[in-house]
Amino acid sequence: MSNDVSRETEERLHAFQALVKKWNPRINLVSSSTLSVFWDRHIVDSLQISQHILPKCGRWVDLGSGGGFPGVVLAVVFAEQDLDFILVESDQRKATFLRTAIRELSLDKVKVICDRIENVPPLQADHVSARALAPLSLLLSFVDRHMSRDGTAWLLKGENWQREVQEAQSDWAFNLESFPSMTSSEAALLKVSEVSHV
Ligand SMILES: C[S@@+](CC[C@H](N)C(=O)[O-])C[C@H]1O[C@@H](n2cnc3c(N)ncnc32)[C@H](O)[C@@H]1O
């Protein structure tokens, strides 16, 4: 996957990886058990969203960004596109990390909101992303709050994704397309649109 991005983008992604690894002992940004497989587990896992995105413009909101996955990775990959990024993260220390990463990577179209997703006024996003944030049903309430009517959400889900979809369908109507994860045989990338409460 790293061959699919420009040399400059790859250098920036390596710089981001180094930053996360530097801060990780102080703030638990990623599980220490994943540090040895960092590139695949976190960078490639985030990057897999980028190949689906057209048009590459508008407002992108990443919910529960934590250490910047997938939000910062996508902001690096789309740095030359007409996309503005908002990363929503309620943990102060992680938000400080995200602001530092944005500054050090010279990402000028990325903003961090340090607050709970439920408290942030609706952001009217064209694109929403989230990984490891909440069960799909709760996640869809966040998506419903912050995604514009024509927007699309890109949700990285683990091995229980099919059960989560079934459960979510009792509360939500939505269009769903699923793609096998590129980094885990059981996981999936969910493309969700037209979300409404039933
Ligand atoms: C398990 S971590 C995942 C972080 C990142 N998306 C990743 O995949 O590595 C979930 C993150 O969401 C944040 N979070 C959880 N609930 C939130 C909420 N209601 N509003 C804002 N952030 C929230 C947590 O502080 C944490 O950083």
The ligand as an ORCA input file, in Angstrom:
! r2SCAN-3c Opt
* xyz 0 1
  C     -10.552      3.284     21.249
  S     -10.077      4.909     20.867
  C      -9.838      4.822     19.116
  C      -9.002      5.958     18.625
  C      -8.722      5.954     17.104
  N      -9.914      6.210     16.338
  C      -8.087      4.661     16.692
  O      -8.724      3.870     16.002
  O      -6.918      4.429     17.048
  C     -11.582      5.872     21.001
  C     -11.289      7.357     21.116
  O     -12.524      8.055     21.042
  C     -12.565      9.035     22.067
  N     -13.972      9.172     22.417
  C     -14.777      8.208     22.967
  N     -16.040      8.666     23.125
  C     -16.033      9.958     22.670
  C     -17.031     10.965     22.579
  N     -18.275     10.734     22.970
  N     -16.677     12.169     22.067
  C     -15.401     12.399     21.652
  N     -14.409     11.481     21.714
  C     -14.718     10.266     22.221
  C     -11.693      8.486     23.192
  O     -11.155      9.523     23.993
  C     -10.618      7.746     22.422
  O      -9.525      8.574     22.134
*
